[in-house]
Amino acid sequence: MIRFTAVGYILGQFLAVLSVTMLFPLALAWRDGDMGLWPLAAGIGVTLAAGAVLAGSCARPSRDLSTREAILLVSIVWACAGLFGGIPFWLSPYFPSFTDAVFEAASGFTTTGATVLPQVEALPRSLQLWRHFTHWLGGMGIVLLGLAVLPLIGIGGAHLYRAEFSGAKSEKLRPRITETALALWRIYFVLSLLEFLLLRLAGMSRFEALCHTFSTLGTGGFSTRNASIAGFQSPLIETILIVFMLLSGISFARHYQLWIERRGRMFFADAEIRGFLALVAGATLAIGLTLTFQDEAAPGEAFRAALFQVSSITTTTGFVTADFERWRPLPQLILLALMFAGGCTGSTAGGLKIFRLMLLAQVVRREFRRMTERHGVFAIRVGGQVIPETAVQGVLNLVYLAFLVNFVACLLLAAAGVDVLTTISAVAASMFNIGPGLGAVGPVEHYGNLPTLAKWVLTGCMIAGRLEFYTLLVLLSRSFWAR
């Protein structure tokens, strides 16, 4: 039986924390005296009041959450992040509707980076900061952030951890969830500080360096400029962003081994990391050669543009330095395929994840061997480790759910009148948390002109993709709600 009062109590705690995070951009609005001051203040007030009502009216749970309660809580938290996080946008004059405000906030927290704004530079700095800060918070996960708070109110976080990372490899860095969460946040903060300092040295202002650090480490993609990173025209800035996008696309469990435990050999020997870097290198080579020989671009410029876009799309960050919609079909198709691939499990990147793709390749290889060796018994191995059949089945189920969501969402967008190219790329870019797509949502376009129904469908795709489908879709099953 689901204890809704327990879920409501903890949800109230999360809303209180969410309201506190809005104080950061509010301080900037107060100092600048810009038009984001009252929308942010109202957002804090409404969010805090809702949290206080929930926490005050719901009984404090006497025992740990069950698996079903944790799944329900995780799903509601991500939905509320978009709803309450969008209040400052909705109350400002820059977002024409509540739908647009929620879409922007959900895109921020899920680290998608899709925007409805045709002119992002028109936003006051405080609202710009809130957009980018949602990337940073969502990158490591709002739920993971709360794991450090749950023990303070007497609630353990094991079920929340499993619900949030239902598709990741089950590898705990430390014996306790809270210690794990704090260790990962320390690494996250140090990498953020390092990138901020490097971007400052490369010529960015403090404000833009901070905003783009938030976007990069969260693998989001919001930028302070309409032209995204192309607006800076700086090879050095692009190089710094490439490095940190790739670092963010690697599992933070491996970062812990590299930076804390000093086990560099294990870091570089990891099969998923090697597969991830090989994919980036191969896609960069293919696109760079195409731009060089078919478009007659200078080799240096061609491979620079190719490496940046491949790194950005593979890590699901979504920054752009070139209008790749003007490229030839082959590079576009490669980038579209990379949207599905994504980064490593346990990273802030979206997508199906490299480990799962490697596992699927081994499944196909095993089936080929079974066709020729009928009586053979073959285990699935990735990186020298035998993968249990339950894990294999789980990955197959996840891939099926991903493509089912993709198909249904495409049907809904098509029914809303969106053209086929835009539909396919917008759904892929949303559910795998990329941001820019092709067609009407290309790298120099925005999502603001899509129908209202399409925006709500894509918002659902963002949340479903961020929770890796299982956590959200299980709520639709009758067995979940059975007593």
N, C-alpha and C positions, 0 to 999 in steps of 0.2 A: 504494500500500500504506500502511495506517495504522500509524504507529509508536506502539504502545500505551505503550511505555516513555517516550516523549516526553510523551504526554498525562499519564501518571501522575506524571512528575517535576514538571510545571507545576501539576498538581492538588495535589500536596503543598505547593507554595509558596502556593497559594491557601488551603489549610486552615490553614497556619501564620499567614497574615494574618488569617483569620477568628478564630482563637484569640486573637490580639492584640486584636481589637476587643472581645472579651468582658471585657477588663481594665477597660474603662470602667465598666460596671455593677458589676463585682466590687469596684471601689474604693468605690462607694457602699454596697454590701452590707457591706463591712468597716467603714465608718464608722458605718453605722446598726446593725450587728449583727443584720440581719434574716435571714429564713429563705431568702433567695436566695443566701447566701454559699456554702454547700457545693455546691448544684446548679450554680452558675456556675463554681466552682473545678473541679468534675468535668468540666464541659463543656469548659473550657479544656484540661484534661489530656488528655481523650480526643481532642479535635480536633487538638491539637498532636502527640500521639503518632501519630495516623493520618497527619498530614502528614509527620512525620519518617520514618515507615516508607516511605511512597510515594517521597519525595524521595531517601531513602537506597538504596532497592532498585531504582530506575529510573535508567537512564542519562540524563545530561544531554544534551539534543539538540544536535547540532552545526550545525544549520541551522534556518531559520525554519519555522514550522508550515505544512503544506499546508492548503488550504481544508477538506478533509474532517476533518483533525485538529482544526482550530479549531472547526468545528461540533460535533464530538463533545465537545470540552473545554467549550465554552460550556454545552451541555446538562447535562453531568455536574456542572459547577460549580453551576448553579442547583438541581439536585436535591440535591447535598450541602449547600448552604446551608440548605435546609429540614431535612434529616436531622440534621446536626451542630448547626445553630442551635437545633433543638428539644430537644437534650439537657438544658439547664437547666430547661426547662419539664417535661420527662418526669420528672426526678428530684425535682421539687418536689411538694408534696401538692395542688396546685391544678388539675392536669390529670389526669383519670382514666385516660388511656390514652396509649400511644405515638402512636397515630393522631391524637389531639387535639393532642399536643405538636407533631408534624410539621406538621399543618394550620395551627396558629397561627404557627409559624416561617415556613412557606412563604407564608402570607398577609402576614407582615411584610416579607419580602425582596422579594416580587413587588409590594409596595405595594397589596395588595388591601384589607386592613383588615377582612376578615371574621373574627369571633372565635367561639370555642366557649365562651367564658366567660359565664355568666349574671350574675356579679358581678365586674366588672373591678376594682372598688375594694378587693376583698379581697386582691389581689396585693400583696406587699411592693414597696417602691419600686424596688429593684434589678431585679426581674423586669419591672416596669412600664417602667423605663428601657430594658431590653434589647429589649422589644417595639417601642418607638418608635424605638430606634436602628436596628433592622433596616429600618424604613421609610426612614430617611435614607440608609443604605448602599445599599439597593436602588433608591432613587429615581434616582440617577445611574447606578447599575448596578455590581454587584460586579465584573463583568468590566472595565468601564471603569476602575474603581478600580485594578485590577491592571495596567492598561496602563502605568501609571507605574513599576511594579515590574519588568515583563518585561525592559526593556533592561538592568537591573542584572544580570540572570542571562544576558544575551546572546541573548535571544529577542525578535524584533520583534513588533509587535502589529497589523499591518495586517489580517491575516485575522480576528483576534479582533474588531476594530472592525467589519468588514463582517458578521460573523456576529451580533454583538450588535444592530446596527442595520440588519438586512437589509431592513426595510420603509421606512426613512427616506430622505429625499432625500439624495443623495450630495453633500454640500457640506462640504468641509474648511475649517476656520477657519485653520489653520496648516499649514505644509508637513509637519510631523512629527506622528505620532499621539500620542506622549508629550507634546509641547508642547500639543497640542489638549486632551488629557485634563486636564493640570494647569491650563490656562486655564479650562476648564469647572468644575473643582472650586473654583477661586478664586471664580468668580462664585457658585457654589452656596453656598460658605461665607459670603460677604459677605451674600447675601440671607438666609441663616439667622440670622446675627448681627443683622441689621436687624429681622427679624420677632421674634426673641427680646426685643430691647430694647423694641419697641413693645408686645408682649403684657405685659411687666413693667409698663410705664407704664399699661397699661389695667387693671391690677389682678390679674393672674395671679401666683401664687407662682413663684419661680425654677424649681422642679421642673416644675410644670405648663406654664410657658411654654416650657421646653426640650423637654418631651415633645411638645407640640402644634406646635412649630416643626419637629421631626423629621417629624411626620406630615404637615404641610402641604407642606413643600418636596418631600417624597417623594411627594406626592399619595396618601398612604396612607389614613388614616382612623381608626387606633386613637386612643382617648381615655382619659384617666385616670378619667373619670366614666361611670357607667352610662348616664346620660342624654345622653352626648356633649356637644356644645357647648350644648345646651339647658340643661345643668346650671349654666351660668354666668349665664344671664339678663342678658347684657350686649350691647346693640347695638354698643358700641365694639369689643368683642372680635370680634363677628361681622363687622364692617366690615373689620377688619385681616385676618381670615382670608380673607374674600372676595378682597381685593386680592392676597394672596400665593397663594391657590389659582389665580387667573387668571394671575398671573405664572408660576407653575409649569406651567401648561397651555400656555405659549407656548414655542416652540423655543428652546433655549439657544444655538443658532447666532445667532438674532436678538438674544438678550440680549448676546452678545459684540459684535455690531455696534453695539448701543445704548450699552452701558456702557464698552466698551474702545475701540472704533474711533470712537465718537461720531457714528455715522451714523444719527441719529434718523429722518431722512426715509425711509430704506430700511426701518426697523423698522415705521413706521406705514403704509407703502405696500405692505407684504407682503400678498398676496391671502389667504393662509391665516389670518393674524392677523385681518384684517378679516372674513373668513367666520366665524372662531371667535367674535369679539365680537358679530357680528350674530346668530349662533345663540343665544348667551346672552341677548342683549337680547330677541329674539323670543320665546323660551321663557318668559322672565321675565314679559313682557307678557301672554302668553296665560294663564299660571297665575295671575298676580296679578289679572287681570280676572275669572277664574273664581272665585277665592276671595272677591273683593269682591262680586260680584253674585249668585252662586249660594249661597255660604256666608254672605253678609252679614257678612263680616269687615271690620274697619276698614281703609281703603285702605293706611295706613302699615304696619300689621302684615302685611297680605296681601302687599304687594310686598316687604317685608323678608324674609318667610319664603320667598317665591318666588325672589328673587334668590339667597339663600343656598343653597337646595336645588338650583337650576339650576347655580350655580357649582360646588357640591360634586359633583354627578353628572356634569356635562360634563367636569370635570377629573379625574374618576374618584377623587376624594379620599374621599368617603363619610362626611364629617361630617354630623350631622343636628341641626336645631334644632326640628323639628316631626315628628310622626308622620304622614308623608304617606300612610300606608296608610289613614288616615281621610279623606283628601281624596276628591273626586269622581273618577269614572273618567277624565275627560279629563286632569287634571293627572298622574295616575298613568301614563297611557299616554305622555304627553309625556316624563316622567322615564325610563320604560322605553326609549323611543326614544333618549334622550340617552345611555343606557348604551352603546349600540352606536356612537354618534358619537365620543365621546372628545375629546381635546385635539389639539394640533398635533404634527406629526412632529418628532422631536428634542427633545420635552419629556419630563418624567417622568410624564405622564399616559398612560393606556391607551386602549382603544377602537380603532376602525378608523382614526381620525385624520381631521381635517377635510380635509386635502389630498386624501386618497383619495376622500372623498365628493364633493368638488368635481370631481375627475377623473371619477368615475363619472357625475356629472350631465352633463359634457361629452360622454362616450361616448354616453349616451342621446340627447342633443341631436344629435350627429352622425348617429346612426342614423335619427332622424326626417328630417333633411335628405336623407339618402341615399334615403329612400322617395319624396321629391318631386323630387329632382334626381339622376336615375340615373347620369349621367355625370360628376358632380362629384367632385372630390378634396378632402377636408376633413381638415385637421390638427387635432389636439387641442391646445387652448391653455388654460393656467391661469395667471392673472396676467400675461398677455402673452407667456408663454414657450411654445414648441412642445414638447410632451411626446413623446419617442420612442415608437414603437409597442411596443418591448420593455418599456418602463416601464408602458405601458397594459396589456399582457398580464400583466405581473407583478402589477399591482393586481387585475385580474380573477381571477387565480389565487388571490391572497391572500383575497379576499372569499369565493371558493368554499370554500377550506379552512376559513375561519372558520365559515361556516354548516354545513359538514360536521361539524366538531368539535362545534358547538353541538347539532346533531341527534343525533349518536351519544351525547353526554353526557346529553342529555335522555332518550334511550331507557334508558340505564343507571340514571339516577335513578328513572325511572318503574318500572323493573323492581325496584328496591330498595324500592318502596312509597311513594315521595314523591308528594304530590299535584301536579297539573298546574301550578297557579299558582306554587307554591314551586319546582318543577322548572325552569320556564322562567326565572324571575327569578334563581334561585340560579346557574344555569349562565351566564346573561348577566353577572351581577354578578361571577362568578369569572373567567371567561375574558377579560373586559375590565377586570378589576382594580378593581371599584367598591367592593364590600363589602356594604352593605345592599341587600336586594331587597324582595320582596313575599311575602305569605303567612307561612309559618313562619320565614322569615329576614328579616322586615320590619325597619324602622328601630329598633324598640324590642325586637326579638327577637335570637336568636343562632343559630349553626349547630351548637351542641352536641347538639341532640336528633336530628340527622340520623343515618341508619344509617351504619355504618362504611364500607360500599362507597361510599356517596354522598360521604363526606368524602375518600376517596382519589381518586375521579373528579374532584371539584372541585379538589383539590390539583393534579392533572395539568392541569386547565383553567387554573389560575392560571399555572403555569409555561409552558404552551403559549402563553397570551395574552401573557405578559411577553416571550417570545422571538418573538412575532408569527408563530407557527405554522410557518413554513417550517423554521426551525432545528431544531425538535424533531421534526416529522413526517417530515423527510427521512431520519431514522434508521430509519424503518420501510420504506424502499425497498430493494429487493435491490441496485440499482445502487450505492448508497452503500457497501455492504460488499464489492463486487466488487473484485478485485485489479487 
